[in-house]
């Protein structure tokens, strides 16, 4: 049974952070898509979106649990790699 | 009703006959009948409240000015109603703060002035409550003048978090530095002079008089702040600096949202005299920095962060709040092409990153039918700062400046480095407070949008915020939609067939 892992999501170009209601078995690619979908009223979708956490890029095929993410951690979704994220 | 300032029976509004001598020269009387836009041939609709034409009234006034004509503007409710007077109960909390100083301050002059301050704040509470109450019969949103501070609305939580600490729990010294010096000397005293002048230009004598009256009190309160700061600097400069740094940032966020929204978005373009940033630079920063320099204090350590915030913060909160407008009790407007050109000119450092957000909002409305409250509107849970309790909208669209912190078994998030610094300076003071997200995750507040609006924020369909034009902007062209073919209807003839 999967476990809910709410994350603080920050999408490049957006004016606000959003809660992403991810599950521990969700692949990072799905988390990225969910954040982009939630922010679609302010930010147009872009290709090659990549997720970062604590200065490292996350593998889109890894699950939330495999990526070592726990509840209420920050992830950043950007169009280009920039490891100097603020978490 | 007879005693009401809005009653036609009120002596100030009673009709008076004008007698003109028989041999008087011809006199031109100009009466401009302003009202909402509607179709005369259509049935009456309560939804016809748009007043976009009023944005251009300044052009007519400039023409009248050229010929020294003083027109009489006749206004009806949709034209006259503006969001104002939303935090009077915070003024009531200031009564408590002043009374604490009136009892415990260490000098007779301070105690006496604070006692007058308490009476002033009581007046500041009652004036907007009384004036806005008259308007409730026409629009239930005005009921929020009273309701707001008692609600669990996210803006009210943020306002209480700041004002309860400053006005209800701080000792007289912190109250004097945070309220009398930083907020009243730094922000509101001069703001009220400017607001009163703007209201006069906009033809709103009620707001002009109200704010002018309050400003005279602010000027007196400000005198307490400087005197206390002068003594505090002599005895404990480091503490004085910390209080200035703390309360400048805390009150900046509230001030930025309240005043930045009004000056850069909700005031018609024709009535704008300056941008919020220009106003802050001319009226606030120059004199505030002069004063702290005179007392030998440094500008707050986060000054670079502040200057970024001045360019971005209220814009980012406004765009975010627009797409969550049903979560508040007042209406929003999408800036049109002329407003965006003005914003681009006034905010060259930030507008290029903000313009795409509004283009996206335009696209959302184009794809939606007008008049829908939830068109171009988010439904995901937004995030809040564990210090200021406002949404996580600091930094820039390219790089949100949110900061995380683990303390014991709890995780915290802050919109900015200064908010994190304030928290870490006194964690025991703030650590137990839960922001809206934590309340949702703890099951104290509902997680879905409709439930949190009605069951937790206290809003109804009648009072929640809307787009003032309901998405019907003349510059927003929607693509023609194919006409639906109703079941059983004959197929349209194809003229190409023989």
Interface residues (C-beta under 8 A of the other chain):
Chain A: X6 X8 X10 X12 X13 X14 X15 X16 X17 X18 X19 X20 X21 X38 X39 X40 X41 X42 X43 X44 X71 X72 X73 X74 X76 X86 X87
Chain B: X315 X316 X317 X319 X320 X323 X353 X354 X356 X357 X360 X361 X363 X364 X376 X377 X378 X379 X380 X381 X382 X383 X391 X392 X393 X395 X397 X398 X399 X400 X401 X402 X403 X404 X411 X413 X437 X441
